[in-house]
C-alpha cells in the first residue's frame, strides 16, 4: 500500500479562506428560504442521530459539548451544497485566488 503523494499542481496556489466559518440555525435558513421551520426540520439529517443519509437532505451538526443540550447548526458550505442539489442558483460565497 503506497503513501498518498502531494499534488504538485496545488503547491503554487494561494487560497483565501473566510475569516471564520459561518453556521446557520434552522430558523435562519427557514427565514432565508421563506419556508416553515417544520418543513425544513423534515429535510434535515442530524449528524450522529439520524439514520437517513440521503444527499437530498441538509446535514446539521451539534456544536454543544457531549453532556449539554444540542446546538444544531448548518455550515455555510453544506447550505450551498444542499441548495445546489435542489437546483437553486447562488453566488459563490467562498473565493479562491490564484497568484
C-alpha positions in Angstrom: 0.0 0.0 0.0 1.5 3.3 -1.1 1.5 6.6 0.8 -0.5 9.4 -0.8 1.7 11.9 -2.5 1.3 15.7 -2.7 -0.2 17.0 -5.9 2.5 19.4 -7.4 -0.1 21.4 -9.2 -1.5 22.6 -5.9 1.7 23.7 -4.3 2.0 27.0 -6.1 -1.6 28.2 -5.4 -2.9 30.5 -2.7 -6.3 30.0 -1.2 -8.1 32.7 0.8 -10.5 31.2 3.3 -13.2 33.1 5.1 -12.2 34.6 8.4 -14.5 32.3 10.3 -16.7 29.5 9.2 -20.4 30.5 9.4 -23.0 28.2 10.8 -26.7 28.9 10.3 -29.5 28.0 12.7 -32.5 26.1 11.2 -34.8 29.2 11.8 -32.3 31.4 9.9 -32.4 29.1 6.9 -36.1 28.7 7.0 -36.4 32.5 7.0 -34.0 32.9 4.1 -35.9 30.4 2.1 -39.3 31.6 3.2 -40.4 28.1 4.3 -41.7 26.8 7.6 -39.2 25.6 10.2 -41.2 22.4 10.5 -40.8 21.7 6.7 -37.0 22.3 7.0 -36.7 20.0 10.0 -38.2 17.2 7.8 -35.4 17.9 5.3 -32.6 17.8 7.9 -30.2 15.0 8.8 -28.9 15.4 12.4 -25.4 14.0 12.2 -24.8 11.3 14.7 -28.6 10.8 15.4 -30.4 10.4 12.1 -30.3 7.1 10.2 -31.2 8.5 6.8 -28.3 9.7 4.8 -29.9 11.0 1.6 -27.9 13.6 -0.4 -31.2 15.5 -0.9 -31.3 16.3 2.8 -29.3 19.0 4.6 -26.9 18.0 7.4 -26.9 19.7 10.8 -24.1 19.2 13.3 -24.3 19.5 17.0 -21.9 22.2 18.3 -22.6 21.5 22.0 -20.4 19.5 24.4 -21.5 15.9 24.8 -23.3 16.4 28.1 -25.1 19.6 27.1 -28.3 20.4 25.2 -27.7 20.0 21.5 -27.0 23.2 19.5 -27.8 22.2 15.9 -26.1 24.3 13.1 -25.7 24.0 9.4 -22.4 25.1 7.8 -22.4 27.6 5.0 -20.7 25.0 2.8 -23.4 22.4 3.5 -26.1 25.0 2.9 -24.6 25.9 -0.5 -24.3 22.2 -1.4 -27.9 21.5 -0.5 -29.2 24.5 -2.4 -27.2 23.4 -5.5 -28.5 19.8 -5.2 -32.0 21.2 -5.4 -31.2 23.5 -8.4 -31.1 26.8 -6.5 -28.5 29.1 -8.0 -26.3 31.0 -5.5 -23.5 33.4 -5.8 -20.2 31.9 -4.7 -19.5 33.0 -1.1 -16.1 31.4 -0.8 -13.5 32.8 -3.2 -10.3 31.1 -4.4 -7.4 33.2 -5.8 -4.5 32.1 -7.9 -1.4 34.1 -7.8 
